[in-house]
Amino acid sequence: MNIVSYNFADPARLPGEQEQRLTAWLRSACALANKGWSKEFLYQVQGRFQGVASARPAEALAALPETVLAYPVAVGERLITLLAFPRPLVLTLVCGLIGDRGDQLHADRELTVVEESLFEYFLQRLWFPAWKETMPYHPPVNQEGEGAPRWEIRQRLTNPRWSKLFAKQERLVRCTLVVQGPFGEQECWWLTPGKDLFPLLGIASVAVEATPVAGPKLESVVKEIPVDVTVLLGSVDLPLSQLSRLSPGDVIILNQRVWEPLVAQVGGLTKLQGWAGRAGSLQAFQVQSIQDE
């Protein structure tokens, strides 16, 4: 028996049919897009499909670089996806559209309004048509493409790594693409919920990976693990000069009104709201509500 190491930090793979159909589509889309790109740039620039995997939204978004441009893209009526590019790559492609030779990757900086408009033109005219034309729709559309889902780019996200675009528990398909030119190779990413994507491709949207159900013994052990709960009486900002002059008997006024409930935190996250009180000779906290963050 061969023992194969597994990196639990890596996203899970898709089931066979889903991965094969999606891979075939994106490879065809990149090949068609490259024909249009060759007419717009002074240098040779090509895109290629690199890989696909499954991940939770928090994992997929956290893996994006900080200097990334991310655009929500709506496909049809239900599917909302996210297309993300490293900002230096965007700057290089934009300059290539206006005649730059693209020998080097541009240094990172914010885009001007004109540059951002040019990049959106690149997506609308040189990216989406190839994806739309090669997409194996279900049900099939006619040769004129009538009935095909509409691809629509939406306003760029300011902080994509903290986006609430996707539900917490849904499974995302993370497609990695590579743009190659004289400047080298740069990865970009397309994140999409599988449950809405695969029906468009005529593929059954089966579960990406099964979540094992904890047995009674394991569940009972987990429930016995102690957890620290911290009740916050309040907080206040004090200058260092005033803090150094404090002495026993001084009163510090907190930024907490007496009629507002206190909060209790678990692992640094607010989980409970309630009121301070007493149980016999001990201080106590009466839970008023449970917070879901």
Secondary structure, 3 states (H helix, E strand, C coil): CCCCCCCCCCCECCCHHHHHHHHHHHHHHHHHHHHHHHHHCCCCCEEEEEEEEEECHHHHHHCCCCCEEEEEEEECCCEEEEEEEEHHHHHHHHHHHCCCCCCCCCCCCCCCHHHHHHHHHHHHHHCHHHHHHHCCCCCCCCCCCCCCCCEEECCCECCHHHCCCCCCCCCEEEEEEEEEECCEEEEEEEEEEHHHHHHHCCCCCCCCCCCCCCCHHHHHHHHCCCCCEEEECCCCCCCHHHHHCCCCCCCCCCCCCCCCCEEEEECCEEEEEEEEEEECCEEEEEEEEECCC
